[in-house]
Each structure stands twice: as C-alpha cells, then as structure tokens.
C-alpha cells in the first residue's frame, strides 16, 4: 500500500463529512486513525487506499460540487428567505432568472426572480408550509425543477395537542412507557396470546392509564422484524423502519376468539400457548412461530371466505386492497424480501443475509424477483396481509387512547437504524451506508464504546442532486408518524453526526460522520405538523456542543432522566432540583436501558454489572456499592430539600421520606458480620417507598410531559435491557406481572399514581 500524506487524506475525509478529531465525554481531544478514515471513505464510495485514489476521490467530490445546479429537494422555513446551494460557476447563470413556485395541492402560485448573496442563491420567503414545486427558467425553453420543503418554525408541541383537544395549552401532562411485547392480554384472551403482547393490549393499557389521568403511552419500537427468524427480536434492530412488527398482531382482535381457538386446535398449538403464557420470560421462537402459524391459518380462511362471497370478509378485503394500493411499491418490496428470506432459509438455514442470496435476487428491481413473486404469490400476499393487519390494529390502539381522553395517545419509537440484512436495506441500497455499522464511542458507562450492528441512511445520498435525495428520510418519517400522537427519536444526536464503524472492527475504531442537521430538523418539523405528532429526541450520551439548543429551537423535546440530573460542577454532584430541569424536555424516571427505580435503590443493577464485568472502568463491585450508597444519600437529601421548597410555597410536602432516611441510616451503620444482609433487608423493605418518592420527585419538574415507565409504576426491580449484553441477560424478554386492564389496580400502584398526580399539581 502506498503511503498517503496525512494532510491530503484528512482533507478528503473532511470534505466527505468525516470528523477526524473529536472530544470524548471527559473533554479530551481524540484523533481518528488514518486506517479507519481510509476504510470508511471506501464505504462512502470514495476509495482512499493510495495517493492516486485519494486524488481521484477528491476530484470526484469536486466534480460533484462543480456540477451542482440546485438540489432536487430544498428545505426552508416559513417566512424566511430560501437558500439554494449551487456551484460557483452556476451562480452567475442562475442569479436574476425568473422562477415560479406552485404551492402544494393547488394552493396558489408565486413568481419572483432568483437573488444572490455571496456564494448562494436566494428565493423570497414562502408563507405556507408544505411541499411546493419550484421551477427556475434558464432560458431557451429549458428549466430547473425542484421540490421546496417549507417547514413551520418548530414541531407540533404538547401545547398544540392540548389545544386540539380543547384543553388549556399550559397543562402539564404525564404518561407511561411500556415494552409492547411484554404486555399481557386480559381475561380469557390471555390463553390465546402465545405469551406475547399485542397492539390490542397497547390500546387496553392506554385506556387504563387514561382512567388514572394519563395522556400518553410510549411504546418500544414496533418496526418490522424478520418473520422467518424469530431469534432476532431486539426492537432496536429491525428489518425495516417503514413497516410494523407482525408478531405484535392480535389474531383475536381481527377475527374473533372462536376463530383463533379453532386455529390453535387445528394446528395442535394448545400446549405451546399454555406454556408460553405461563412463562415469566418470553420464548421468542416458540411464541412468534405459534402466533404466525395462527395468523397464516386465519389469512387462508379469510381468502376462502372472500372467494365464497362472505360479506364481512369482502369488506375486510376491500380495506386490505386499499391499504396495499396506498403503500405502493415500498410495501411490495418488503413483502418480496420477507417471502424470499423465508424461501432461502427453508432451503438452507445458514442463509441469514440477502447478500447470500443468488445474485439475481439481491436487487428488488431484478426481473427474477418479480418472477419469484409471481410464482410464490400466496407467500407474498400473506406478508402484505400481515402489514395491513398490524397497521389496522395500531390505528385502533391510537383511537382507543384518544377516545379514552388522552391528548397525545401512543408515542412511537424510531430506532436509530436497521439491520443490514433486512428489507429496508435490501430495497433502499442506494440510500444507505454499506460496509459500516453505527454505534457510539467510549463513554463513562460503556468504556469500550458501543457497536449496535445497524446501518442507516447515507448523508452522501441525502445530498444527491437527483429526485431521491432526502425522500427516503421523509418516507421513514411518514411511516413512523402516520398513526401515533408522538414519536421518540432514538439517539437524536445522529441527526448531526453518527459514529460509524467499519464492519468487523471494534467500536473504538470508528469516526463521526456528519449529517445535514438543518435539513433533517426542518423535515421533522414539517412532518410533525402534517401528522399532528409531538417529537421527543433521546439526547443522551456524548452530545455535541450547541445541539440541544438547536433541537429546542425546533421544538424537539429532550429527555431529562432522574439519574443524570446532577450538579456536575458542585462538589459531591448533588441531584438537581426538579424546578431546575430543562423545560424544553420530557421528565423521566428512567429508560429501558437504565436501572428501574426499585432496582437502583436495592442495587440490582450493580449486581448484574458485577456478575458480567460491566462495572465502570477502575471500579470493583465493593467500590460501586460504596458509591451507590453515597448516591442514595444524595438523592434522599434532594427529596428533603424539595419538600422544604414545597412547604415554603404553602403546599403540603409530597414526598414521604422518613422511612428512607431510617433505611439508609441502618444500611450505612450496620457493622456486624451480617452487615450486608442487614443493609439489603433495610433497602428491600423500603423499595416501594423510594419508588413512589422518586416518581413524585420527577413529576414535580415543571416540564410539559412526565413519562414514568411501567416498570417504575409497578415497582419492578429488573430492567428491560442491559446494554453491552446479548445472551447473558434476558434482554427484551420480560413480561409485565398482570393483564393490561388490571395491572394498575394494586393498592401500592394506586398510591404511586396518586403521588405522581399530586406532585404535578403542587407546581406553582
């Protein structure tokens, strides 16, 4: 390999959007190795192994810049001048040319003359949000056409959702979050659930929460998974973010209890249903296979009823056909990929990636794929049916939440990426990163960094001058925002930059890749309003300076988590009072990746981390427990200060902390040989008291929305997911302790809900 001068390689990397230097969580300057830069540049279509390749790639990028007239899709903000990026040599040609903007849906036309400001072209402000058509006259009967995506200044907000419901826009709301797969069906339907939650269960839980005053239910991601491989069940590693998880369909909600019982009997699934429903942890292969078997049988029955002219079946079929027409080629591509995946695995179980398929099947547009689809029409139709049924049931769950009085209803979760083996990548190969995975660099909680094994959109494709450009991103936003009342964007930092890692490399050997932040924020705001969907961004981790301010300016709510709300510049790092939490955020007790309240209080997370070697660097389990005891004292002290502040305002203190102080005193002063046992007894006995106090403390933050996970409302010790583990911890397998319609009925839970609501009402 020829030596590549650093300055030439670095210049190419920076031009391609790679960040060759960055600061870690401790503020230390970090440098990306040249080998990583070369590898990632190659994955971006810019070979850089030799000096000649670097020169050629640089020339290629320069040619792209020189040939740019205007992008095929241009973003802007209502009432602000629109900037058109263009090559310097095009500036003089296009400046002064007449243009016309045709508003979306025949909303009118405006004409003007292209202006110029330094190295950019400008159009006059557009007063109406939407996707409008731009035509610039270039003379001699020719023109340049583009789409103007003009966004509102900010996203649809909690206040807007309240106003739409005829409620005071400054009301403070609360809700919960749940792992959809872990919900339990009510009553007799439990025996038909095969041990898996469903969209129908989400509607049931939303109704129950609404009866206690909740306005939102955030769900774990419900993206489409791999129906032929139920061993892949992490909701954050989907096959496609355009479609829904078929395993979460409730067959009984679609076809009735009798039809499901008959299918269970016909396929001798009774024992499997009984075993999986009785289990505490989900057996994904058994449960998913049983549910899909029932759904396949019911689909065949529906087809037979349609052929026989059955009126109810015909109505369902008409709705199904309309759905397929509306979702178009994207839905067909997904169904084709699912059918091909199942077909290939049936012949060779070791085939798990579309790159292992015969070459003719590796592109969705290849004639061989269409021939396969024709020859396997029943299989393709089944996967179309699954998506129709899932979409129908998710929409029903949202209607249930709204009908129960929720101002927001369901909040969907948008994963940061997709599995490269899935249908989204197979059908959108030109739009995604190939050869790298995304993750995160080392930080205080993950000293080796994180590799999520996912890929996502390519910023080079987003900047494409062609018609596609950002359209794949828009398609994804519409898919995830079309039904729920809100969406949480996982790792929202990725809108600005993503840590990309060459395939097969450790997480440390990555590099930040920049994304067109302003374009993405504008599109999110535009789609947020079109779908009446609030937006929450998971802004945790190594956050670039200034990003949170930009997110807040655009109306994306951040996430303030109890564990992280500490005064880092003050000795001892005391917990920050709720009234000082950032008001452009959502208040949360915890997340699916962090300890539950009860688990934190009793040290369950430390026990797991110690057992699996996941404690912070340089800390053994004994030191971790000493630090946790100090943190417990600090948080209970924060509770006491909060009580005092409430008393000063003339309200009764909302937190009952006497028992917590006594427990800490006993746990801290135990000096017998059974000291550890005594401490555990004291903490275990007060876990419910602590959970209630911490829930109320979080709810006292004067933020627009408080979200308390179901694990915390129910006082559970175990968390849904333990990062940096796969098989050593039962990630994404835990089930709730009771049916969705009655799980909140426990007296302790009722007391906690009362304390939550009371804490919010105590805010001045």
C-alpha positions in Angstrom: 0.0 0.0 0.0 1.4 3.4 -1.0 1.8 6.0 1.7 -0.9 8.6 1.7 0.2 12.1 3.1 -1.9 12.8 6.1 -2.9 16.3 5.0 -4.3 15.0 1.7 -6.2 12.1 3.3 -7.5 14.4 6.0 -8.7 17.0 3.6 -10.6 14.3 1.6 -12.1 13.0 4.9 -13.3 16.4 6.0 -14.7 17.1 2.6 -16.6 13.9 2.7 -18.1 14.8 6.1 -15.8 12.8 8.4 -14.7 14.4 11.7 -11.0 13.5 12.1 -10.8 14.9 15.6 -13.4 14.8 18.4 -13.7 15.3 22.2 -14.7 12.4 24.4 -17.1 12.7 27.4 -14.1 13.9 29.6 -13.3 16.7 27.1 -10.1 15.1 25.9 -9.1 15.5 22.2 -9.3 12.3 20.3 -7.8 11.6 16.8 -9.1 9.1 14.3 -6.5 6.8 12.7 -5.8 7.0 9.0 -6.7 3.4 8.5 -10.2 4.0 9.8 -10.5 7.0 7.6 -9.4 5.0 4.5 -11.9 2.2 5.3 -14.9 4.5 5.9 -14.1 6.6 2.9 -14.1 3.5 0.8 -17.5 2.6 2.2 -18.8 6.0 1.2 -17.7 5.3 -2.4 -14.5 7.3 -2.1 -11.5 4.9 -2.4 -8.5 6.2 -0.5 -6.1 3.4 -0.2 -3.4 5.0 -2.3 -2.3 8.5 -3.1 -3.8 8.1 -6.6 -7.1 7.0 -5.2 -7.2 9.9 -2.8 -6.6 12.3 -5.7 -9.3 10.6 -7.8 -11.8 10.7 -5.0 -11.1 14.3 -4.3 -11.5 15.1 -8.0 -14.8 13.2 -7.9 -16.2 15.2 -5.0 -15.0 18.4 -6.6 -16.7 17.5 -9.9 -20.0 16.8 -8.0 -19.7 20.3 -6.4 -18.9 22.0 -9.7 -21.8 20.3 -11.5 -24.4 21.2 -8.8 -27.2 23.5 -10.1 -29.7 23.2 -7.3 -30.6 20.1 -5.2 -33.7 18.2 -6.2 -35.2 18.8 -2.7 -34.6 22.1 -0.9 -35.7 22.8 2.7 -36.7 26.1 4.2 -38.7 27.6 7.0 -41.9 29.5 6.7 -41.3 33.3 6.4 -37.6 33.0 5.9 -35.5 33.5 2.7 -34.8 30.2 1.0 -31.1 29.5 0.3 -30.2 27.4 -2.8 -26.9 25.7 -2.7 -25.2 25.8 -6.1 -21.8 25.6 -7.7 -19.9 28.9 -8.0 -19.9 28.8 -11.8 -23.7 28.3 -11.7 -24.2 31.4 -9.5 -23.9 33.9 -12.3 -26.0 31.8 -14.7 -29.0 31.4 -12.3 -28.9 34.7 -10.5 -31.6 37.0 -11.9 -33.5 34.2 -13.6 -37.3 34.2 -13.2 -38.8 31.4 -11.1 -42.3 30.1 -10.1 -43.4 28.3 -7.0 -46.6 26.2 -7.3 -48.0 25.6 -3.8 -48.9 22.1 -2.8 -52.5 20.9 -3.6 -53.2 23.7 -5.9 -52.8 26.3 -3.2 -51.7 29.1 -5.5 -48.6 30.3 -7.4 -46.0 32.9 -6.6 -43.4 34.2 -9.0 -40.1 36.0 -8.5 -36.5 36.5 -9.6 -33.6 34.4 -8.2 -31.4 36.6 -6.0 -27.8 36.0 -5.0 -25.9 36.5 -1.7 -22.2 35.8 -1.8 -21.9 32.1 -2.9 -25.6 31.2 -2.6 -28.8 31.8 -4.4 -31.9 33.0 -2.6 -35.6 32.9 -3.1 -38.2 35.1 -1.4 -39.8 33.7 1.8 -42.7 31.3 1.4 -45.6 32.0 3.8 -47.1 28.5 3.6 -45.7 25.2 4.9 -45.7 22.2 2.6 -44.0 20.5 -0.3 -44.1 23.0 -3.2 -42.9 22.8 -6.7 -40.1 25.2 -7.8 -39.3 25.9 -11.5 -36.4 28.2 -12.4 -36.5 29.4 -16.0 -33.0 29.0 -17.5 -33.9 30.3 -21.0 -34.3 28.8 -24.4 -37.4 26.9 -23.2 -35.4 25.0 -20.5 -35.8 25.0 -16.8 -34.7 23.5 -13.5 -37.3 21.8 -11.3 -37.1 21.0 -7.6 -39.2 20.5 -4.6 -39.3 23.1 -1.8 -40.0 21.5 1.6 -41.1 24.5 3.6 -41.3 23.7 7.3 -43.1 25.5 10.2 -40.6 27.1 12.6 -41.0 24.3 15.1 -42.5 20.9 15.6 -46.1 20.2 16.7 -46.0 20.6 20.5 -47.7 19.3 23.6 -49.5 22.6 23.8 -50.8 22.1 20.3 -52.1 18.7 21.2 -53.9 20.1 24.2 -55.4 23.0 22.2 -56.7 20.5 19.7 -58.5 18.7 22.5 -60.0 21.9 23.8 -57.8 21.9 26.9 -55.6 24.6 28.5 -52.3 24.7 26.4 -50.1 25.1 29.5 -51.5 22.0 31.3 -48.8 19.6 32.4 -49.2 16.0 31.3 -48.0 12.6 32.3 -47.8 9.2 30.8 -46.1 5.9 30.9 -43.9 3.8 28.6 -44.1 0.1 28.0 -42.4 -2.7 26.2 -45.2 -3.8 23.8 -44.1 -7.4 23.6 -44.3 -7.7 27.4 -48.0 -6.7 27.8 -50.4 -9.4 28.9 -53.8 -9.9 27.4 -56.9 -9.6 29.7 -59.2 -12.4 30.7 -59.8 -15.4 28.5 -57.8 -13.9 25.7 -54.6 -14.5 27.6 -54.7 -18.2 26.7 -54.7 -17.2 23.0 -51.7 -14.8 23.2 -48.9 -17.3 23.0 -47.1 -15.3 25.6 -46.7 -12.1 23.5 -48.1 -8.7 23.8 -50.0 -7.0 21.0 -51.3 -3.8 19.6 -54.7 -4.5 21.1 -53.0 -4.8 24.5 -51.5 -1.4 24.0 -55.0 0.1 23.5 -56.2 -1.7 26.6 -53.3 -0.3 28.7 -53.7 3.2 27.3 -57.4 3.1 28.3 -56.5 2.0 31.8 -53.8 4.7 32.1 -56.2 7.3 30.8 -58.6 6.4 33.6 -55.9 7.5 36.0 -55.3 10.8 34.3 -52.5 9.8 31.8 -52.3 11.5 28.4 -49.6 9.3 26.7 -48.3 5.8 26.4 -44.8 5.5 24.8 -44.1 2.1 23.2 -41.0 0.2 22.5 -40.2 0.2 18.7 -42.8 -1.6 16.6 -40.8 -1.7 13.4 -41.0 -4.8 11.1 -38.8 -7.6 12.2 -37.7 -10.9 10.5 -40.8 -13.1 10.4 -38.6 -16.1 9.2 -36.2 -15.6 12.1 -37.8 -15.1 15.4 -34.4 -15.3 17.1 -33.9 -11.7 16.0 -36.2 -9.9 18.4 -34.4 -6.7 19.7 -36.9 -4.0 18.8 -34.0 -1.7 18.1 -32.5 -4.0 15.4 -35.4 -4.1 12.9 -35.7 -5.3 9.3 -37.4 -2.1 8.2 -38.5 1.2 9.8 -41.1 1.6 7.1 -43.4 -1.2 8.3 -44.6 -2.9 11.5 -43.8 -5.9 13.7 -46.2 -8.6 12.5 -45.5 -10.6 15.7 -47.5 -8.0 17.6 -50.8 -8.6 15.8 -53.6 -9.9 18.0 -55.4 -12.6 15.9 -58.5 -12.5 18.1 -58.9 -8.7 17.7 -59.1 -9.2 14.0 -61.0 -12.5 13.5 -62.6 -13.2 16.9 -61.9 -15.5 19.8 -63.7 -18.5 18.3 -61.7 -18.5 15.0 -58.4 -18.3 16.9 -59.4 -21.1 19.3 -60.2 -23.2 16.2 -56.8 -22.5 14.6 -55.0 -23.3 17.8 -56.8 -26.7 17.9 -56.3 -27.4 14.2 -52.5 -26.9 14.5 -52.2 -28.6 17.9 -50.8 -25.4 19.5 -52.6 -25.6 22.8 -49.6 -26.9 24.8 -47.3 -24.2 23.3 -49.9 -21.5 24.1 -50.3 -22.7 27.6 -46.5 -23.0 28.3 -45.6 -19.6 26.8 -48.5 -17.8 28.6 -47.4 -19.2 31.9 -43.8 -18.2 31.5 -42.3 -15.1 33.1 -39.8 -14.6 30.2 -40.8 -14.7 26.5 -39.7 -17.6 24.5 -39.5 -15.7 21.2 -39.0 -18.6 18.8 -41.9 -20.6 20.3 -44.3 -17.6 20.8 -43.6 -15.9 17.4 -43.9 -19.2 15.5 -47.2 -20.0 17.2 -48.6 -16.6 16.5 -47.6 -16.5 12.9 -49.0 -20.1 12.4 -52.4 -18.9 13.7 -52.2 -15.8 11.5 -51.4 -17.8 8.4 -54.3 -20.1 9.1 -56.7 -17.1 9.5 -55.4 -15.5 6.4 -56.2 -18.6 4.4 -59.6 -18.7 6.0 -60.2 -15.1 5.0 -59.2 -15.8 1.4 -61.6 -18.7 1.3 -64.4 -16.5 2.7 -63.7 -13.8 0.1 -63.9 -16.4 -2.7 -67.2 -17.6 -1.3 -68.6 -14.1 -1.2 -68.8 -13.7 2.6 -69.9 -10.1 3.2 -67.7 -9.3 6.3 -64.7 -10.9 4.6 -65.3 -8.9 1.5 -65.3 -5.6 3.5 -62.0 -6.6 5.1 -60.6 -7.5 1.7 -61.6 -4.1 0.3 -59.8 -2.4 3.1 -56.8 -4.6 2.6 -56.6 -3.8 -1.1 -56.9 0.0 -0.4 -54.0 -0.3 2.1 -51.8 -2.1 -0.5 -52.6 0.5 -3.1 -51.8 3.3 -0.7 -48.5 1.8 0.4 -47.4 1.0 -3.1 -44.0 -0.3 -4.2 -42.4 0.0 -0.8 -44.9 -2.4 0.7 -44.4 -4.8 -2.2 -40.6 -4.7 -1.8 -41.0 -5.5 1.9 -43.3 -8.5 1.1 -41.0 -9.7 -1.6 -38.0 -9.6 0.8 -39.9 -11.4 3.5 -41.0 -14.1 1.2 -37.6 -14.5 -0.3 -36.0 -14.6 3.1 -38.3 -17.4 4.2 -37.8 -19.3 1.0 -34.0 -19.1 1.2 -33.9 -20.2 4.9 -36.2 -23.1 4.1 -33.6 -24.4 1.7 -30.5 -23.5 3.8 -30.9 -22.3 7.4 -27.4 -20.8 7.3 -28.5 -18.2 4.8 -29.4 -15.2 7.0 -28.5 -12.2 4.8 -29.8 -11.1 1.4 -26.1 -10.8 0.2 -26.0 -14.6 0.4 -28.9 -15.0 -2.0 -28.3 -15.7 -5.7 -27.2 -12.5 -7.4 -30.5 -12.2 -9.3 -32.4 -11.8 -6.0 -30.1 -9.2 -4.5 -31.9 -6.3 -6.2 -35.6 -5.7 -5.7 -35.9 -4.4 -9.3 -34.4 -7.5 -10.9 -36.8 -9.4 -13.2 -36.0 -12.6 -11.2 -37.6 -11.1 -8.1 -40.8 -10.4 -9.9 -40.8 -13.9 -11.3 -40.3 -15.3 -7.8 -43.2 -13.1 -6.5 -45.5 -14.4 -9.2 -44.5 -18.0 -8.5 -45.0 -17.5 -4.8 -48.0 -15.2 -4.8 -49.6 -16.7 -1.7 -46.5 -16.1 0.4 -46.2 -12.5 -0.8 -49.9 -11.9 -0.2 -49.5 -13.2 3.4 -46.8 -10.7 4.2 -49.0 -7.9 2.6 -51.8 -9.1 4.9 -49.6 -9.0 8.0 -48.7 -5.4 7.4 -52.3 -4.5 6.8 -53.4 -6.2 10.0 -50.6 -4.6 12.0 -51.4 -1.1 10.7 -55.1 -1.6 11.3 -54.6 -2.7 14.9 -52.0 0.1 15.7 -54.5 2.6 14.4 -57.2 1.1 16.6 -55.0 1.3 19.7 -54.4 5.0 19.0 -58.2 5.6 18.6 -58.7 3.8 21.9 -56.2 6.1 23.6 -57.8 9.2 22.1 -61.4 8.0 22.9 -60.3 7.5 26.5 -59.3 11.1 26.7 -55.6 11.1 26.0 -54.3 14.3 24.5 -51.3 12.6 22.9 -52.1 8.8 23.0 -49.4 6.5 21.7 -45.8 7.6 21.3 -43.9 5.6 18.8 -40.1 4.9 19.0 -38.0 5.4 15.9 -34.9 3.2 16.1 -31.5 4.8 15.0 -31.0 2.3 12.2 -31.9 -1.1 10.7 -30.2 -4.5 10.4 -28.3 -4.6 7.1 -29.9 -8.0 6.4 -33.4 -6.5 6.4 -35.9 -5.4 3.8 -35.2 -1.7 4.3 -31.6 -2.0 3.3 -32.3 -4.6 0.5 -34.9 -2.3 -1.1 -33.0 1.0 -0.5 -29.4 0.1 -1.1 -28.6 3.3 -2.9 -29.8 5.3 0.2 -28.0 3.6 3.0 -24.4 3.0 4.3 -22.9 -0.3 3.2 -19.8 -1.7 4.9 -20.1 0.1 8.2 -22.3 -0.1 11.3 -23.4 2.7 13.7 -22.7 2.9 17.4 -21.2 5.2 20.0 -17.6 6.0 21.1 -16.5 5.0 24.6 -18.1 7.0 27.5 -18.4 6.7 31.3 -21.0 3.9 31.1 -19.5 2.0 28.1 -15.8 2.1 28.3 -15.3 0.1 25.1 -17.8 2.0 23.1 -20.9 0.5 21.5 -21.5 -1.2 18.2 -25.2 -1.6 17.5 -24.8 -3.7 14.4 -27.0 -1.4 12.4 -26.8 0.7 9.4 -28.7 3.8 8.4 -29.1 6.5 5.7 -26.0 7.8 3.8 -25.5 11.5 4.1 -24.0 11.5 0.6 -27.3 10.0 -0.8 -29.2 12.7 1.2 -27.2 15.4 -0.6 -27.9 13.8 -4.0 -28.9 16.3 -6.7 -31.4 13.8 -8.1 -35.0 13.4 -7.2 -34.4 11.0 -4.3 -32.0 12.8 -2.0 -33.9 13.2 1.3 -37.0 11.4 0.1 -36.0 8.1 1.8 -35.8 10.0 5.1 -39.2 11.6 4.5 -40.7 8.2 3.7 -39.5 6.9 7.0 -40.8 9.9 9.0 -44.2 9.5 7.4 -44.2 5.7 8.2 -43.5 6.3 11.9 -45.6 9.4 12.4 -48.7 8.4 10.5 -50.6 6.8 13.3 -49.4 7.7 16.9 -49.7 11.1 18.6 -46.0 11.3 19.2 -42.6 9.9 18.3 -39.4 9.4 20.2 -36.3 9.6 18.0 -33.7 7.2 19.4 -30.1 8.7 19.5 -31.3 12.0 18.1 -27.6 13.0 18.1 -27.5 11.1 14.8 -29.3 14.0 13.1 -26.0 15.9 13.4 -23.4 13.2 13.4 -23.1 9.4 13.7 -20.3 7.2 15.0 -19.7 4.8 12.1 -17.5 1.7 12.5 -16.1 -0.4 9.7 -17.7 -3.9 9.6 -15.8 -6.2 11.9 -13.9 -3.5 13.7 -14.2 -2.8 17.5 -16.4 0.2 18.4 -13.4 2.3 19.4 -12.2 2.2 15.8 -14.9 4.5 14.4 -15.3 8.0 13.2 -18.0 10.6 13.3 -19.9 11.2 10.1 -21.7 14.5 9.7 -25.4 14.7 8.6 -27.3 17.7 7.2 -28.8 18.7 10.5 -30.8 21.7 9.4 -32.4 19.9 6.5 -33.4 17.0 8.8 -34.8 19.2 11.5 -36.9 21.1 9.0 -38.3 17.9 7.6 -39.1 16.5 11.1 -41.0 19.8 11.9 -42.9 19.7 8.6 -43.9 16.0 9.0 -44.6 16.6 12.7 -47.3 19.2 11.9 -48.7 17.2 9.0 -49.2 14.2 11.2 -50.1 16.1 14.4 -47.3 14.3 16.2 -45.1 15.6 19.0 -41.4 14.8 18.8 -39.0 13.7 21.6 -35.3 13.3 21.0 -33.2 10.9 23.0 -30.3 13.4 23.7 -28.2 11.3 26.0 -24.5 10.3 25.6 -21.7 12.4 24.0 -23.8 15.4 23.0 -22.1 17.9 20.6 -22.0 21.4 21.9 -24.9 23.5 20.9 -27.0 20.6 19.6 -29.5 20.7 22.5 -30.2 24.4 21.8 -30.9 23.7 18.2 -33.2 20.9 19.0 -35.1 23.0 21.5 -35.3 25.9 18.9 -37.0 23.5 16.5 -39.4 22.1 19.2 -37.9 18.7 19.7 -38.2 17.8 23.3 -35.1 16.5 25.0 -35.1 13.8 27.7 -34.2 14.6 31.3 -33.6 11.4 33.3 -33.6 11.4 37.1 -30.3 9.6 37.4 -28.4 12.2 35.2 -29.9 15.4 36.7 -26.9 16.3 38.9 -25.0 19.4 39.5 -21.7 18.3 37.9 -19.8 21.5 38.8 -20.7 21.3 42.5 -18.7 19.2 45.0 -20.5 15.9 45.6 -22.6 16.4 42.5 -25.9 16.8 44.3 -29.1 16.0 42.4 -30.6 18.9 40.6 -34.0 20.2 42.0 -36.9 19.4 39.7 -37.6 23.1 39.1 -34.2 23.4 37.5 -34.6 20.7 34.9 -34.5 21.9 31.3 -38.0 22.9 30.4 -37.7 22.1 26.8 -37.6 18.4 27.7 -39.6 15.5 28.9 -39.1 14.4 32.6 -38.4 10.7 33.0 -37.6 8.5 36.0 -35.6 6.0 33.8 -35.4 4.3 30.4 -35.4 0.8 29.1 -31.5 0.8 29.1 -31.2 2.0 32.7 -32.0 0.7 36.1 -35.5 0.8 37.3 -36.1 2.9 40.4 -36.5 -0.1 42.7 -33.6 -1.8 41.1 -31.3 1.2 41.6 -32.4 1.5 45.3 -31.6 -2.1 46.1 -28.5 -2.3 43.9 -29.8 -4.9 41.5 -28.1 -3.2 38.5 -24.8 -3.3 40.3 -25.2 -7.0 41.0 -25.8 -7.6 37.3 -22.9 -5.4 36.3 -20.5 -7.0 38.8 -21.5 -10.5 37.6 -21.0 -9.7 33.9 -17.9 -7.5 34.2 -19.7 -4.3 33.2 -18.8 -2.0 36.1 -17.3 1.4 35.3 -13.6 1.3 34.5 -11.4 1.2 37.5 -14.2 0.3 39.9 -14.8 -3.1 41.6 -18.2 -4.1 43.0 -17.4 -3.1 46.5 -16.5 0.4 45.4 -19.6 0.6 43.2 -21.8 -0.2 46.2 -20.0 2.5 48.3 -20.6 5.0 45.5 -24.2 3.9 45.3 -24.8 4.4 49.0 -23.4 7.9 48.6 -25.8 8.5 45.7 -28.7 7.2 47.7 -28.0 9.7 50.5 -27.6 12.5 47.9 -31.0 11.7 46.3 -32.9 11.4 49.6 -31.3 14.7 50.6 -32.7 16.2 47.4 -36.1 14.8 48.3 -35.8 16.6 51.6 -34.8 19.9 50.0 -37.8 19.6 47.6 -40.2 19.0 50.5 -38.9 22.1 52.1 -39.4 24.2 49.0 -43.0 22.9 48.6 -43.7 23.8 52.2 -42.4 27.3 51.7 -44.8 27.7 48.8 -47.7 26.8 51.1 -48.4 23.3 49.8 -48.1 20.1 51.8 -44.8 18.2 51.1 -45.5 15.4 48.5 -42.6 13.1 49.4 -42.7 10.7 52.3 -39.0 10.2 53.1 -38.7 9.3 56.8 -38.6 5.6 56.2 -36.0 6.1 53.5 -33.7 8.1 55.9 -34.1 5.4 58.5 -33.3 2.7 56.0 -30.2 4.5 54.9 -29.1 5.0 58.4 -29.5 1.3 59.2 -27.8 0.3 55.9 -24.9 2.7 56.4 -24.1 2.0 60.1 -24.5 -1.8 60.1 -21.2 -3.1 61.5 -21.9 -6.8 62.3 -20.8 -9.7 60.3 -24.2 -9.7 58.7 -23.9 -6.0 57.7 -24.6 -6.7 54.0 -27.6 -8.7 54.9 -28.9 -6.0 57.2 -28.4 -3.4 54.6 -30.2 -5.4 51.9 -33.1 -6.0 54.3 -33.4 -2.3 55.0 -33.3 -1.3 51.4 -35.6 -4.1 50.1 -38.2 -3.1 52.8 -38.3 0.5 51.5 -38.0 -0.1 47.8 -41.7 0.8 47.2 -41.4 3.9 49.3 -38.4 5.0 47.4 -40.0 4.3 44.0 -43.1 6.4 45.0 -40.9 9.3 46.2 -38.7 9.2 43.2 -41.7 9.1 40.9 -43.3 12.1 42.6 -40.0 14.0 42.6 -39.6 13.5 38.8 -43.2 14.5 38.2 -42.6 17.8 40.1 -40.3 19.0 37.3 -42.3 21.8 35.5 -41.9 20.2 32.1 -44.7 19.7 29.6 -44.7 16.0 29.9 -43.5 13.4 32.5 -43.1 9.8 31.5 -42.8 7.1 34.1 -42.0 3.6 32.7 -44.4 0.8 33.6 -41.5 -0.9 35.4 -41.4 2.1 37.8 -45.2 2.5 38.2 -45.3 -1.2 39.1 -42.2 -1.1 41.3 -40.3 -3.7 39.4 -36.7 -4.4 40.0 -35.5 -5.8 36.7 -34.9 -3.5 33.6 -35.9 -4.5 30.1 -32.4 -4.3 28.6 -28.8 -4.3 29.9 -26.5 -2.6 27.3 -23.4 -4.5 26.2 -25.1 -7.9 26.7 -26.8 -10.3 24.3 -27.3 -13.7 25.8 -26.0 -13.1 29.3 -29.0 -11.0 30.4 -32.6 -11.7 29.3 -32.9 -8.5 27.2 -36.3 -7.8 25.6 -37.9 -10.9 27.2 -39.5 -9.6 30.4 -43.3 -9.6 30.8 -45.5 -7.5 32.9 -46.9 -9.1 36.1 -50.5 -8.7 35.3 -53.1 -8.2 32.5 -53.1 -4.8 30.7 -56.6 -3.9 32.0 -55.9 -4.6 35.7 -52.1 -4.3 36.2 -52.5 -0.9 37.7 -55.1 -2.0 40.3 -52.6 -2.9 43.0 -53.0 -0.6 46.0 -49.3 0.3 46.1 -49.5 1.3 42.4 -52.6 3.3 43.1 -50.8 5.2 45.9 -47.9 5.8 43.5 -50.2 7.2 40.8 -51.9 9.5 43.3 -48.5 10.8 44.4 -47.5 11.4 40.8 -50.6 13.4 40.0 -50.4 15.3 43.3 -46.7 16.2 42.7 -47.6 17.7 39.3 -50.5 19.7 40.8 -48.2 21.1 43.5 -46.1 23.0 41.0 -46.6 26.7 41.3 
